[in-house]
């Protein structure tokens, strides 16, 4: 996802780099984790993702990934674009027969 983030945020910010600052999301009912907690959560996210890829169909996987990733909010900007792009890729992969059937 770091490479995708870098592509999607080209000419906006230096992409593909996890944030070091605390962030707030306007209108959200939560605050993304700060500092070391964010790094712990993103590490756990990728560990869990390997398991979930074998357990869930592409639509479930896309929904799970979206819910987890946007709460971690690992980048200073472009989290939504990155996750939406990943969401679409996984759903399309499912409809093209590259994954568990929906």
N, C-alpha and C positions, 0 to 999 in steps of 0.2 A: 504494500500500500504506500510505502514511502516514495517509490518511483512514480506511482500514479499521482500522488499528491504533488510531487515536484512538477510533473507535466501540467496538471490542472492549475497550478498557481504560478506558472512561468510568467514573468514580467509583472507580477503582483508582489510576491514576497519570495524569499529564498525557501523553496519548498523541500519537503522530505526530511525536515529536521524537527524533532520533537521540541515542544516549547519548554522554556525554563521559567516563564512567568506564570503567575496565577491568572486565570481568566474567569470572566463572568459572561453568561449568555443572557442577553436581554429577553425577558419574558419567560425564561425557563424556571421551573420550580425546583431547581437544584443547582449546586455549584460544582463544577468539575473538580476532580482531585488535584491537589497541588504537589509540586516537588516529587519527592521519592515515591509518594503514594501513586502518582500518575504513572511513573515508570514501572512500579510493581503491577498495577492494573493492566498496562499494555502488554507486559510480559505474560501475565496470566491469560489475557485475551488470546494471544497467539498460541499459547499452549492448549487452551480449551478449543480453539478453532480447529486444530488438527483432529481432535476427537469428534467435534460436531460435524465435520465434513463427512465422516463415516456414518453418523447417526441420523442426520436430517436430510430431507429432500431439498433441492435448491431453493424453493420458496421459503421453507422454514429456516434454512441456513441464512438466506438474505435477511430475513426479519430478525433473527437472533443477532447477526453481525451488526445490523443497523442499531438495534437497541443498546448493545454493549458499547460499540465504538463511539456513538455520539455522546454517551454519558462520560466516557473517559476524556474525550475532546483533546487528543494528544498534540494537536498543532495550534499555533496561535491564530490561524485563519485557514479556511478551506476544508474544514472537517466535513461539512455537509456535502460539498461537491465531491469530495473523495468517497464518502460513504455512499452517496447516491449512485455514483458511477460503478462502484463495486456491487451494489445491490442489483443494478441492471445487468451487469456482466454475469452474475451468478444465476439470475432468473433466465437469461437467454441461454446460458450453458445448460440449464435444466431442460429447456424446451428443445435444445439441439441434441438431447440424449447423452450429455456428458455429466452424469450425476445420478443419484437415486431418483426414481420416478416420483412425481408430485402426486 
